């Protein structure tokens, strides 16, 4: 199972593997009970785990970075029903740069639950090559652009075309 196929669906708890997508929704399989179902995109939204970012003090980081820090820490995870202070302290220890003011405790609980589900299913937590390349090359492209000095020019009205105001229609309306 690949990390880039894992999605979260609004209104449905847990994580899902996207089996196929259609114009009006997607066929997904639950990672908890392996049941497959069609989920309509008119009712639900899909969020790929690869595209989710977490607020930090500096730049936002991908969810993969948080998951790898959780795995590398070896520290026991707090229960999902633990106190808010315990959950905040856990994330403060495993990833000190996380912005505890902007990341809600409910989101931290969700990250704990998702990490447990991914570990149970043996999903290798890593970014796909395409998204990793996009992350690495995007900042370089912005830095390569030299800034152009802004110049102000006097606008000449000789080349301007003026448009006439819209015509008003005075036809009476038909009453039904």
SVG drawing of the C-alpha trace seen along z (x, -y; Angstrom):
<svg xmlns="http://www.w3.org/2000/svg" viewBox="-50 -62 68 68">
<polyline fill="none" stroke="black" stroke-width="0.4" points="0.0,0.0 1.4,-3.4 1.3,-6.5 0.3,-8.7 -3.0,-6.8 -4.1,-7.3 -6.9,-9.9 -9.0,-11.4 -12.7,-11.8 -14.7,-14.6 -17.6,-13.2 -16.1,-9.7 -13.7,-8.7 -10.4,-7.0 -8.2,-6.8 -9.0,-5.3 -7.1,-4.0 -8.3,-5.5 -8.9,-2.6 -10.2,-4.6 -11.6,-8.0 -14.5,-9.1 -16.0,-12.4 -18.6,-12.3 -16.7,-10.6 -14.2,-7.8 -14.1,-4.2 -12.3,-3.9 -11.3,-1.1 -11.2,-1.7 -7.8,-0.9 -9.6,0.1 -12.0,2.7 -11.1,3.2 -14.6,2.4 -14.9,0.8 -17.5,-1.8 -18.3,-4.6 -18.0,-8.1 -19.7,-10.9 -17.7,-14.1 -21.0,-16.1 -21.2,-15.3 -17.7,-14.6 -14.2,-16.2 -11.0,-14.2 -7.7,-15.2 -4.6,-13.3 -2.2,-12.9 0.6,-14.0 -0.9,-17.4 -1.6,-18.1 0.8,-20.5 1.3,-21.4 2.0,-24.9 5.4,-25.4 7.2,-28.4 9.1,-28.8 7.7,-27.3 4.9,-24.8 6.0,-21.2 4.4,-18.2 2.6,-15.6 5.3,-13.1 7.8,-15.0 5.6,-14.8 5.0,-11.1 8.7,-10.4 9.5,-12.4 6.9,-10.3 8.4,-7.1 12.0,-8.2 11.3,-9.4 10.4,-6.0 8.4,-7.8 5.1,-6.2 2.1,-8.0 -0.5,-9.5 -4.0,-8.0 -6.4,-9.8 -8.5,-10.6 -5.6,-12.1 -5.7,-15.6 -4.9,-18.5 -1.8,-19.4 -0.3,-15.9 -1.0,-15.8 0.6,-19.3 3.6,-18.3 4.1,-15.1 4.1,-17.1 6.3,-19.7 8.9,-17.1 8.8,-15.1 8.7,-18.2 9.8,-21.3 9.2,-23.6 5.4,-22.9 3.3,-26.0 1.1,-24.9 -1.0,-28.0 -2.2,-27.5 -2.4,-23.6 -5.5,-22.6 -5.5,-19.7 -8.2,-18.0 -5.8,-18.0 -3.1,-16.6 -5.5,-13.8 -6.3,-13.1 -2.5,-12.8 -2.1,-10.3 -5.0,-8.2 -3.8,-8.4 -0.3,-7.4 -1.6,-4.4 -3.7,-3.3 -0.8,-3.7 1.5,-1.7 -1.1,1.2 -1.4,1.4 2.3,1.3 2.2,-1.8 5.6,-3.2 5.4,-6.8 7.3,-8.8 6.5,-11.4 6.2,-10.3 9.0,-11.3 6.8,-13.8 5.7,-15.8 9.2,-15.7 10.6,-17.1 8.0,-19.8 8.8,-20.8 12.5,-21.0 12.3,-22.9 9.6,-25.4 11.6,-27.7 14.5,-27.7 12.3,-29.0 11.2,-31.9 14.7,-32.9 15.9,-32.8 13.6,-35.6 15.3,-39.0 13.1,-41.8 12.3,-44.3 12.2,-48.0 8.7,-49.5 8.5,-52.4 5.7,-54.8 4.7,-56.2 2.2,-58.9 -0.8,-57.4 -1.8,-59.0 -5.5,-59.3 -5.0,-59.5 -4.8,-55.7 -7.7,-54.9 -11.1,-53.8 -14.0,-54.7 -17.0,-52.4 -20.5,-53.7 -22.7,-53.0 -24.9,-49.9 -28.3,-50.5 -31.3,-50.5 -34.2,-48.5 -37.6,-50.0 -39.8,-47.1 -42.6,-46.3 -42.3,-43.0 -44.9,-40.3 -46.7,-39.4 -47.7,-35.7"/>
</svg>
